Amino acid sequence: MGQIVGYRITYMSTSSVAWKADIRCYGSTKVTDPMTALIRFYPDSAAIPADGWVNNKVNGVPIVNYPLSRFNDIITILRDEDNVSVNTFSYLSGSDFVSGWGVSTGMEDVGDMDP
C-alpha cells in the first residue's frame, strides 16, 4: 500500500488550503500515473488533521499529515532510502500494541547508510 518510486513536492507561498507543503507520491516516475500516497504538512501552530484515505476510500490512496517542522525528516527518508511506503501499520513492541499511520522504510542492513 502506498509504495513510493517517485514524488513531487509543492512548498506553498500562498494557497486556498490549510496545508503549507505537500508531497505527492507515485508508484513510478511519471506524474501522469495515479498517486500512491499524499503527505501534507501543516503550520506547527495548527491542529493536525487525522490521517486517512483520499476521499475516504478505505485502502485507496493514503494521506498522512505532519507539522511543517517535520518536513526535513520526511524528505530525508524519501531522498536517502530505496524502499519507502506510506501506510497504516500495527505491530507488537514488547507488550505494547502499536497502531498508526506513517512514512516507513523497508528492512535495511545495519551500517548501510552512505556518509
Secondary structure as UniProt FT lines:
FT   STRAND          3..4
FT   STRAND          6..11
FT   STRAND          21..26
FT   TURN            31..32
FT   STRAND          35..42
FT   TURN            44..45
FT   STRAND          52..53
FT   HELIX           54..56
FT   TURN            58..59
FT   STRAND          62..67
FT   HELIX           68..70
FT   HELIX           71..80
FT   STRAND          84..93
FT   TURN            94..95
FT   STRAND          96..105
FT   TURN            110..111
//
